């Protein structure tokens, strides 16, 4: 594992979940870690975790949907910890609801946090990294950036947008012959506190669609992206399956998710009576920590594939999938 004790890492959405797990992992390396999030209790807890792990931490309460707030946070981070070496755009927000019940303001807010938060973070990071002609930006994505899941239309749309945005900026940097690098991480379902604090209109408390992984799985991928800046990292067999299904049999995947993707988000537990953290921090006095309620089933590890390897594997499945489809069609016609 590379030792990068001199590196300055900025992480958005660092107060809980995957962002906090990544912050702790960088802390174990002795890095200087700037933590950006809204919840003050969570930020304080994350700062303590990073310092306990061996790093140095700076926490800055920040709403990533506010471009001026992100820029101010970047200025403060640079002033206190020096040039930014790695910027990780991880903050997200979602609402569990049929699209027909989502309001305009709710859809806009999910988009502002989950998509525009990454845009604004990239703007502030590039403003500094271009001057140095070095640095790495890691945009945290999801398998849902490749195929949408019912009941989370706003979140899925935002993750698709992040992927397209990342590809566009990467091409611009290549044309400039810049040494600034961009990486996109495709995450599977994680056991994080978001399922306790997200805005919810389901009859049940929401849950991640199985299989579920521990947030440290995401942290390991984020560290790899920060170290080596691969174009894209695909985390977990389930992420690969979504990518493959969307490429080879998108209609089948639509139908599968209409059933299992819908029911798989209902936990069987009565929905909590709260509005969630969509517009305000979930609870300024509560530190939610890194993990959620699904530790009994969460997997502690996952395969991590470079995107090129994943796509070669997908390409290898296409002939077999086509042969299966043609055979099935001929059988139907023969009866």
N, C-alpha and C positions, 0 to 999 in steps of 0.2 A: 504494500500500500504506500503510495507516495506520501512523503512527509511535507506538508505545506504550511509550516508554522508561521511563515511570514505573510500568508495570503489573507486578504480581506474578502469575506463572503457576505453578500446581502441576500436575505431570504424574505419574501413576502408570504403572508399567511403562516407566520412562524410560531404562533401562540399555541397551536395544537396540531394533532394529526401528522400527516406526512411532512409538513414543513418543520414541525418541532423535532420529529425524529431525525430529519436531515441536519438540523441545527446541532443536535446532540452529537451526531456522527462527525461533523466538522469540528466540534468542540474537542472530541477525543484526539484529534490531530493537533490541537493547540492553536487552531485558527482564531482570527478576530472575526466575530460573527455579528452582523447587524441584523436585528430582528424587527420586522415590520408587521403589524397587525392592529386590530382595533381594541381587543379585550385587554385591559391593563393587568388583571390578575393572571391571565394566561401568559402575557409577555413577561411578567415578573417571574413566573414559574419557569418559563423557557430560559430566561437569562440565568437563573440559578442552576438549571440542568446543564447548560453549556459550560458554566464556570466550574461546576462539580466534575464535569468530564475532562477538564483541563484546558478549556479555551478561555477567551476573553469575549464578553458580550456587551452589546449596546442595544437597548430596546427603545424603539421610537413608535409611539401610538400613531397609526396611519391608516386612513381609509384609502385603499388603492383605487377606488372609483374617482378620486380627486387628484387630477394630474398635478396641480400645484402642491398638494400635500406630499406626493411622491417625490417631486423635485426638491422640496424643502428637506425631506428625509435624506435624500441622496447627498445634498450639500452638507448636512450635519454629519452623516456617516463618514464622508470624505474628510471633513474637518477634524473629526475625532480619531478615526482609524486609518486615515491615509487613502491612497488610490484603491479603487474597487477592482478586484481581480475577477470575481465571479458574481453574477447577478442571477438569482433564481426566482422566476415568476411562478408562484405556487398558489396564491390566494384564490379562493373560489367561494361561490354562493349558489344555492339552488333552491328550488321549490318542488315538492312532490305533489303533483296535481295533474288531473287531465287538463289538456291545453284549453278546453272550453271554459274552465273555471279560473284561469290565470288572468289577472288584470294587466292592463298596459303598464302600469307603474312597476308591478312585480317583474314582468318580463324584461323591462328596461333595466331594472336594478341588477338582475342576474347577469345580464349582458355587460353592464358597466363594470361589475366586479370581476367576473370570470374571463371576459374577453378584453374589455378596454383596460382593465387593471394590468394585463400583460403588455398591452400596447404602450401604456404610459410608463411602465417599468422599463421596457425596452428603450423608449425614448431617452429616459434619464440615464440609463446605463450606456447607451451608444454615444450620447453627448460627451461622456468622459472617456470611454474606451477608444473612440476614434482619435482623440487627441494623443493617446498613448500608443495607438496602433497595436493594441493587444487587449486580451480579456475574453471571457466566455459568458454567454447568456444562455441559461437553461430555461426553456419554457416547458412547464409541466402540463402534459396533456392526459389523454385517457383513451382507452379502447373506444369510448363513445365519440371520439373524433373521427372514427371510421364508419360507425353505423349507429344511428340514433336508437335510444331506448324509450319506450312509452313512459309517460308520467314525468318526464324530465326534458321537455322540448326546449326550454330556454337554456338549460345547462348544455345539452347536446349541441345545440346550435352554436353556443359560445365556444365549445371545444373544437368544433369544425373550423370556426373562424380563426382560432389561435393557430391551428395547423397551417391553414392557408397563408396567414400573415407571416408565420415563421419562415415558410418556404420562400415567400416573396423577398423578405429582408435578407435572407441568406444569399439569394441570387444577386442582390444589389451589392452585398459585401464581396462576393466573389468577383464581380465586375470591377469593383474598386481595387482589387488585389489587397484587400484589408486582411490583417492578421487577427481581427476580431472574429470569434467563432460563435455559431448558434447551434444549439442542440434541442431536440424535441423528445420528451420521454412519454411513452405510451403506457399508462398505468392500468392495472386491473382493479377490481373491487377491493377496498381496504377497510379494515376495522378501525374507523376513526370516530371521533365524537360528533361528526356532522349529522349523523342520523338521530341524535338527540336534540340538536339545536336548529335544524333546517326548518323553514316554513313548510307546513304540511296540511293538505286537505284530504288525505286518505283516511279511511275508517280505522286503520291500524297505524301504529308507530312504524315508520319506514325502516327498511333494512337494505344492506347491499345484496345484489344478486350473487349467489354462490357461483364459483368458489371465492372465498374471502381470504385476503392476505393481511399479515401484520404490517403496520406502517413502516417498520424497519426495512421491509422489502423495497418499498418506494425509496427510502433513504439510500439504500445501497445503489440503486440505479441512478439517483440524482448525483451521488458522489462520482460514479463512473462517468456520467455526462460532464461533470465539472472538470474531471481529470483529463479526459481524452477528447471531449467535444465531438462524439460521433454525430453524424447527420440526424440519426434517430435511434432510440433504444426501445425495444418492445419487451415489456415485462410480463412474464407469466403465460402459461399455455392458453388461458382464456382470452387474453388480448390477441394472441396469434390467431385463435379460432375465429374471433370477430373479424379481424382483418381478412382472413382467408374466406370466410363465409360471405363477406361483403363483396369480395373480388370475384368469387366463383359462382355463388348462388344467392344474390341479394334478395330475390323474391322469397326464397325459402327462409332466409334469415328474418325477413319482415314478419312472416307468419309465425315463426318460432318465438320471436320476441313479443308478438301480440298476445301470446299465451304465457309462456314461461317468464318472459321479461316483465310482464305485468304482475303476475301472481308472485313472482320471486321478490318483489319489493314490499310485500305485506308480511310483517313479522308475526302476526297472530296476537300481538299485544295491543291493548287499547291505545288509541292516539292520545298523546299528551295535549293538554289545553294551553297552548302557547303559540305565539306568532313567529317564534324563531328569531334568527339573527340576520334576517335579510336586510333590514334597514338600520338596525342597531346591534351593537355587540350583544351576544347571547346573555351574558351575565357579567357585569363588571367586577363582581365580587367573587366569582367562581373560576377556579382554574380547572379546565376540563382535561388537561393532560394530553397524552399522545394517543391512547387507545380508546376504543368504544366498548360496546356491550357484547361483542361477538368473539371474544378471545377463545372460547371453547372450540370454535371451528376454524379460527384464523390460521393460515399456513405460515410457517416461519421463514420459508424460502421460496424462490421461484427462479426459473430460467430467465436469463436476460439475453436477448438476441439483438444484434445490430440489424437495422432495417433491411440492409442488403441481403443478409442471410435469411431473414424472414420472407422477403419477397421471392427469393430463389426457391424456398420451400413451397411457397404458395404456387409459384409457376409450375413446380413439379406435380402439383395435385390437379392442375387444370385438365390434362388429357384424361386422367381417370374419371374426373367429374363429368366431362363431356361424354365419355363412353357410357357412363352410368345413366346419364340423362337420355341419350339416344336409345339405349336398350329399353329403358322404362317407357319411352314414347312408342317404340315399335311394339312392345308388349300390349300397351293399351289399344293400339290400332288393330292388333290381331284378334282382339276379343270382341 
